[in-house]
C-alpha cells in the first residue's frame, strides 16, 4: 500500500514539475483570456479598445511573475488605430492572491506611425493644447519607438520608465 501511494505521489510530483517547466520554457498559447483582457482594458477607458489575436503566457520562476504577450496588438481609441509590434505585460503571481494591482511592467514597441495621428490620439487622452499646437507645426513624419514602463503596487507609473524612439522624414514649420 505504501509503495502504491508513493508511486502516485511521485507521478503527480513529476507531472506538476514537467508542467511548470513547460510553462517556463515553452509557454502556453490561448485565446481563452482574450475577452477578459479586452474587458479590463475598456474598464480603464470606455473609448479605448485593445484588439489582438492570441495571448501567450510564459512563467518566470526567477521573478515569480507571468509574462503575457499579445499577438498582433492594435490599440483603438475613437477613430484612431495604432498597430504595435509588441505588447507584453508582466503580472505578479503574488498579486493574484492579495487582490493587488497585478501589472509590474509593460513593454510596448510602436510600429512606424504618423506623428499627426499620434498627437491626435494623445490629445484625445489628455486634452492638453500642446498636442494641438504640435499637430499644427508638424506637416508630415513618422515615429517608431519602444517603451518599458514599471508600475507600483497601486498601479501608478514609477519614475524609472524607459522610452526610446526615432523620427522618420519629419517636416515641420515653425513661426
N, C-alpha and C positions, 0 to 999 in steps of 0.2 A: 504494500500500500504506500509506503514512504517513497519507494522508487518511482511509483506511478505519479505521485504528487510532485516529486522533484523534477521529473521529466516534463510534466505540464508547465511547471514554473519556469524551467529553462527554455522551453519552446516559446512561451509567452515573453520572457525576457529578451530572447534573441529576435523575436518578431518586432517588438517595440523598438529595440536598438536599430534594427535594419530600417524600420520606417523613419526613425529620427535621422539616420544617416542619409536616407533617400531625400528627405525634405531639406537637409542641409546642403547636399551636393548637387542634386538634380532639380529639386523643387516640384511644385505642383501647378499645373496649368488648368484653369477652370473658368467658367463664366457664371458660376453659381452665385457669386457675391456681386456681380455687376450692378444689379438693381439696387442693392443696399448701398453701394458706394455712390451711385448716382443720386440716391435719395438724400444721403448725408451731405452731398455737395449742394443740393438745392436748399437744404436747411440753412446753410450759411447765407445764401442769397437766392431769392426766388428766380431771378433772371439769369443766374449762372447755371449752365449745364455742362457736364463733363461727359464726353462721348468716347467710347473705346470698344475694342472687340473682345479681348480676353484679359484675364487677370493671372499673373504669375506670382506664386508665393514661394519664398525661399527662407528657410530657418537659419538664423545666425546664432549659433550657440555661444560664441565668444562674448557678444554684447547682449545676449538674451533679448533679441528683437526679431521681428519678421519683416523681410523685405517684400514689399508689394509693388510689382512692376505692371503698369498698364500698357497694353499693346495698341499701337496706333491711336494715341490720345488726341482729342480735339477739345478745345475749350470754346464754348458758345456763350456769348453774352449779348443780349438783344439781337442786333443784326450782324454782329462781328463774330467771326470764326477764326481760330488760330490752330494750325497744325503744329504739334510738338514732336520732336524726335524722341524724347524720353520724358517720362514722368514716373518717378519712383518715390515711394513713401516707406519710411522705416517706422514700424509700430512697436511699441514696448509691450512685451508679454506681461510684465508686472501690472501695467495699467488696465489690462482687461479684468484682472481680479479686484483692483482697487476702484474701478469706475472712474479713473482719471482720464485726462486728455491723452490719447494714445499715440499721436504722431510725434516722434522725436526729431525727425529730419525729413526734408523733401529735396529731391533733386529734379530740376527741370532743365531741359535743353530745348530751346526755341529754334524752329526752322527759319529760313530767310523769310522775314515778314516786313511788309511795308511799314515805314515809320508812321505815316499818317494814320494808318489803320490801328497801329498800336497806341498812338496818342489819343485817338478817339475812344478806344477801349478803356484806357486808364482814366480819361476824363469822365466816362460814364460811371466808373467805380468811385472816383474821388471828388469830382466836380470842382477841381481847382482851376483857376483861369490860366495858369501857366501852361496847361496842356492845350488849351485853345490857341494861345499865342504860338506855341511850338508848331501846331498844325498849320498856322498861317505862314510861319517863317520857312518851313521845310516844303520844298516843291516835290522832291522825289528822293528815294533812298530806301535801303533795306537794312534790317538789323537782324543779326543772329547772336545767340549767346547762351550762356548756361548760368544757373543759379543753384547754390546749395544753401538751404535755409534751415536753421536749427530752431526748435521750439522748446519752451519750458513746460512745466507740468500743468500750467493753466492755459496753454495754447497760444501764448504770446510769442512773437518772433524775438529771438535773442539777438544781441548786438554782434555776434560773430558770424554773420552770414557772408557768403562769398558770391559775387556777381562778376562775370566776365563776358564781354561781348565785342562785336566788331560791326562797324558801319560799312555798308557797301554802296557805292555810287551816290553819295549824299550830295544833293543840290539844295542850297538854302539861300534865301535872300534876307539880308539884314537892312535895317533902316539907313 
